[in-house]
Amino acid sequence: MNLSFFSIYFYYNKMGVEDLNSIEKHNVKVYDETGATALSCLILQDGKTVYESYTGTHSREYGAQKVQEDSRFNIASIRKSYIGFALACMIAEGKIRGLDEDLYAYFPEIPVIEGITIRHVLTHTHGLAEKDGNWIRMFPPGENWFYNNAGVNLLISLLQTVSGKTVALILNEQVFQKAGFSESGWEKSEENLVVNFLSDPSRHLDDSGVDSNLYCSTRDLAKWGELFLARGKNAGILTPDAFNEMTSVQFTELPQLPKHGYFWWVKEEDFPKNEIGPNVPKGSYQLLGITGCICLVMPEYNAVAVRMLNQAWQNRNFDYMDDVRTFGDLAAGMVN
């Protein structure tokens, strides 16, 4: 690759040249193997920038905008943590009693969901799937783990029902405006945004928060991680206990399967299906998006690590698990 194509800015303090070269080399490797045009990385510790870089362009079009600090990426499934935050707001307002409420009480017209709680949805242990426009049950709730969007779609409907608002409006009122997230939001088009090659161009998207079209800048996603790291104290939003709840394991009955808070992946122990690297300290929590975006929070090191990418295709030879675990380990090494 021609490195003159890059637009890179570095800020680092405790980091050695070897650390810098390692994470840069890893990110560039992923950039190449996934056909991305845009890449960025930002690592913060104690509220200060340790490392920051911006690479490539928003798309493959001639004259496409170069990636920079305010370039906004589609963060895909990372959006689920924002929906989890909206849930925490509804619990704080008393509109939802708690995580063990049966969703059937809200949606009696869907009998297959009886026995499925909000806790099951947050931890991907609900056993639901959507097929040909219908809800189906793959396994009884709480007896296995399967990652899909069926549960989060149901949760979005619940939030809209109890609040009378869209998820996007809840977040705008509760956090985006209050904490200054000016480069985050659901978008109907990709004009002036980093192209998401994995989106379906025939699908009509809206800005209500129901779809996976949440875009944010690298710095705003890092700020999201810092909001949780500070337990909301840096913005006066919700209570520290609410943030502890969102980032603590919410289902413990399946020890060798991934652990979640309010959709956050949480590290307790290392095991084969754990998507957080073995060198990342316990108590860390992480968000992942299929576009290649990562947000890792490491309370033990008071650090946040973010990588943004616009992955262009699903490479059969690309080891997704190795990528996210390696990124986490390299980031942890830079702030340890």
C-alpha positions in Angstrom: 0.0 0.0 0.0 1.1 3.5 -0.8 1.4 5.2 2.6 1.4 8.6 1.0 -2.4 8.0 0.6 -2.7 8.3 4.4 -3.7 11.3 6.4 -2.3 10.5 9.8 -1.9 12.5 13.0 -0.2 11.1 16.0 -0.4 12.3 19.6 1.3 10.0 22.2 2.9 10.3 25.6 3.8 7.0 27.4 3.6 5.0 24.2 6.8 3.5 22.7 7.6 3.3 19.0 7.0 -0.5 19.1 3.5 0.0 20.5 2.8 2.6 17.8 4.0 0.5 15.0 2.1 -2.6 16.2 -1.3 -1.0 16.4 -0.8 0.9 13.2 0.4 -2.2 11.4 -2.6 -4.2 12.7 -5.2 -1.5 11.6 -3.6 -1.1 8.2 -3.7 -4.9 7.7 -7.4 -5.0 8.6 -8.0 -2.0 6.3 -6.5 -3.8 3.4 -8.1 -7.2 4.0 -11.6 -5.8 4.3 -11.5 -3.5 1.3 -12.2 -0.4 3.4 -11.6 3.2 2.2 -11.7 4.9 5.6 -10.0 4.1 8.9 -9.4 6.0 12.1 -8.2 5.2 15.6 -8.2 7.2 18.8 -6.9 6.0 22.2 -7.5 8.1 25.4 -6.1 7.7 28.9 -6.9 9.9 31.9 -8.9 12.1 29.4 -5.8 12.8 27.3 -5.0 11.6 23.8 -2.5 8.8 23.6 -2.8 8.1 19.9 -5.0 9.5 17.1 -4.9 8.7 13.3 -7.1 9.2 10.3 -6.6 7.3 7.0 -8.1 7.3 3.6 -11.3 8.8 2.1 -15.1 8.6 2.6 -15.6 6.5 -0.5 -14.0 5.3 -3.7 -15.3 8.1 -5.8 -12.7 10.5 -7.4 -12.2 13.5 -5.2 -13.9 11.9 -2.2 -13.4 13.7 1.1 -10.4 12.7 3.2 -11.1 11.2 6.5 -10.6 13.7 9.4 -11.6 14.3 13.0 -15.3 15.1 12.2 -15.8 12.3 9.6 -18.8 10.3 10.6 -18.9 6.5 10.3 -21.8 4.0 10.4 -21.2 2.2 13.7 -23.6 -0.6 13.0 -24.4 -2.8 16.0 -22.6 -0.4 18.4 -25.9 1.5 18.2 -27.4 -1.2 20.5 -25.6 0.4 23.5 -27.4 3.6 22.7 -30.7 1.8 22.7 -29.6 0.2 26.0 -29.0 3.7 27.3 -32.5 4.8 26.3 -33.8 1.8 28.3 -31.9 3.0 31.3 -33.5 6.4 31.0 -37.0 4.8 30.8 -36.2 2.8 34.0 -35.0 5.9 35.7 -38.3 7.7 34.8 -40.3 4.7 36.2 -41.8 3.9 32.8 -40.3 0.4 32.9 -40.0 -1.3 36.3 -36.9 -3.4 35.6 -35.1 -6.0 33.5 -37.2 -9.0 34.6 -40.4 -7.7 33.1 -41.9 -10.2 30.7 -42.2 -8.7 27.2 -45.4 -10.6 26.6 -47.1 -8.2 29.0 -46.5 -5.4 26.5 -47.1 -7.4 23.4 -49.8 -10.0 24.0 -50.4 -10.2 20.3 -47.0 -12.1 20.0 -47.5 -15.3 22.0 -44.1 -16.7 21.1 -42.4 -14.2 23.3 -44.1 -15.3 26.5 -41.4 -15.8 29.2 -38.8 -13.6 27.5 -37.7 -10.7 29.7 -35.8 -7.5 28.9 -32.8 -9.1 30.5 -32.9 -11.9 28.0 -33.0 -9.3 25.2 -30.0 -7.3 26.5 -27.9 -10.5 26.8 -28.9 -12.2 23.5 -30.3 -15.2 25.5 -33.9 -14.6 24.3 -33.9 -17.3 21.7 -36.0 -15.3 19.2 -35.5 -14.9 15.5 -37.5 -13.3 12.7 -38.3 -15.3 9.6 -40.4 -14.2 6.6 -41.9 -11.4 8.8 -42.8 -13.8 11.6 -41.4 -14.3 15.1 -40.0 -17.8 15.8 -38.3 -19.3 18.9 -35.0 -21.1 18.4 -34.6 -22.1 22.0 -36.2 -21.4 25.4 -35.1 -18.1 26.9 -32.0 -18.3 29.1 -30.9 -21.7 27.8 -28.5 -20.5 25.1 -26.9 -17.5 23.4 -27.4 -16.3 19.8 -26.5 -12.9 18.4 -29.1 -11.3 16.1 -31.3 -8.2 15.8 -34.6 -9.8 16.8 -34.4 -8.9 20.4 -33.2 -5.3 19.9 -36.1 -4.7 17.4 -38.5 -5.8 20.1 -36.8 -3.5 22.6 -37.1 -0.6 20.3 -40.8 -1.2 20.0 -41.1 -1.3 23.8 -39.2 2.0 24.2 -41.5 3.7 21.7 -44.6 2.3 23.4 -43.7 3.4 27.0 -42.3 6.8 26.1 -44.4 7.9 23.1 -41.2 9.0 21.5 -38.7 7.6 19.0 -35.4 6.2 20.3 -33.6 9.0 18.5 -35.6 11.6 20.3 -35.0 10.0 23.7 -31.3 10.0 23.1 -31.3 13.6 21.7 -33.1 14.8 24.8 -31.4 12.7 27.4 -27.7 12.6 26.3 -26.8 14.1 22.9 -27.9 17.6 23.6 -26.9 17.6 27.3 -23.4 16.2 26.8 -22.6 17.8 23.5 -22.7 14.8 21.1 -22.9 17.0 18.0 -21.5 14.5 15.6 -23.8 11.6 16.5 -27.2 10.7 15.1 -29.3 8.6 12.8 -29.1 9.7 9.2 -31.4 9.1 6.1 -28.6 9.5 3.6 -24.8 9.2 3.4 -24.2 12.7 2.0 -21.0 14.0 3.6 -20.7 10.8 5.6 -18.3 7.8 5.3 -19.9 5.3 3.0 -21.2 2.1 4.5 -20.6 -0.5 1.8 -22.6 -3.1 3.7 -25.9 -1.2 3.7 -28.7 -2.3 1.4 -29.1 0.6 -1.1 -32.7 -0.4 -1.8 -33.8 -0.1 1.8 -35.5 3.1 2.9 -34.0 4.3 6.1 -35.4 6.8 8.6 -33.9 8.9 11.4 -36.1 7.6 14.2 -33.6 5.1 15.6 -35.2 1.9 14.4 -32.5 1.1 11.8 -28.7 0.5 11.9 -27.9 3.9 10.4 -26.4 5.6 13.4 -23.4 7.6 12.4 -20.8 9.3 14.6 -17.3 10.7 14.5 -14.4 8.9 16.0 -14.1 11.5 18.8 -17.9 11.3 19.6 -17.6 7.5 19.9 -14.6 7.9 22.2 -16.6 10.4 24.1 -19.4 7.8 24.5 -16.9 5.4 26.0 -15.6 8.2 28.3 -19.2 8.9 29.4 -19.5 5.3 30.7 -15.9 5.3 32.1 -16.8 8.4 34.2 -20.2 6.8 35.2 -21.9 9.9 33.8 -20.3 12.2 36.3 -18.6 14.2 33.5 -22.1 15.1 32.1 -24.5 14.9 35.0 -26.5 12.2 33.2 -28.3 9.4 35.1 -26.6 8.0 38.2 -23.3 6.2 38.7 -25.4 3.1 39.7 -27.2 3.2 36.4 -23.9 3.2 34.5 -22.6 0.4 36.7 -25.8 -1.6 35.8 -25.4 -1.0 32.1 -21.8 -2.3 32.1 -22.2 -5.2 34.5 -22.9 -8.8 33.5 -26.7 -9.2 33.4 -27.0 -13.0 32.9 -24.6 -15.4 34.5 -26.2 -18.8 33.8 -24.1 -19.6 30.6 -20.4 -19.4 31.8 -18.7 -20.3 28.5 -20.7 -18.0 26.3 -20.3 -14.2 25.9 -21.3 -11.9 28.8 -23.3 -8.7 28.3 -24.5 -5.7 30.2 -27.0 -3.5 28.4 -25.6 -4.9 25.1 -22.0 -4.1 26.1 -19.7 -7.1 25.9 -18.2 -7.5 29.3 -15.0 -9.3 30.3 -15.0 -11.4 33.4 -12.8 -14.3 32.4 -11.1 -15.4 29.1 -12.7 -18.2 27.2 -12.8 -19.3 23.5 -15.8 -17.3 22.5 -14.8 -14.2 24.4 -14.4 -11.3 21.9 -12.3 -9.2 24.3 -8.5 -10.0 24.1 -6.8 -12.0 26.8 -4.5 -9.2 27.8 -7.3 -6.7 28.3 -8.0 -6.4 32.1 -11.1 -7.9 33.7 -13.9 -5.4 34.2 -13.4 -4.0 30.7 -16.3 -3.7 28.3 -16.6 -3.3 24.6 -18.8 -2.5 21.6 -18.5 -4.0 18.1 -20.0 -3.2 14.7 -19.9 -5.3 11.5 -18.4 -2.3 9.6 -15.2 -2.9 11.7 -15.9 -0.3 14.4 -14.8 -1.0 18.0 -15.1 0.9 21.2 -13.2 -0.6 24.2 -13.4 0.8 27.7 -10.7 -0.3 30.2 -11.6 1.1 33.7 -8.4 -0.4 35.2 -6.3 1.8 33.0 -8.8 4.7 32.9 -8.7 4.4 29.1 -10.9 4.2 26.0 -9.8 2.8 22.6 -11.8 3.4 19.4 -11.3 2.2 15.9 -13.5 3.2 13.0 -13.7 1.4 9.6 -16.0 1.1 6.7 -15.5 -2.6 5.8 -16.5 -3.2 2.2 -17.0 -7.0 2.1 -17.1 -10.1 4.2 -13.7 -11.7 3.5 -13.9 -15.5 4.1 -10.2 -15.6 5.1 -10.5 -12.7 7.5 -10.5 -13.7 11.1 -12.9 -11.4 12.8 -12.4 -12.8 16.3 -8.6 -12.5 15.9 -9.0 -8.9 14.8 -11.1 -7.6 17.7 -9.1 -9.5 20.3 -5.7 -8.3 18.8 -6.9 -4.7 18.7 -7.9 -4.9 22.3 -4.6 -6.5 23.4 -2.6 -3.9 21.5 -4.6 -1.0 22.9 -4.2 -2.4 26.4 -0.5 -2.6 25.9 -0.3 1.0 24.9 -1.9 2.3 28.1 -0.6 -0.3 30.6 
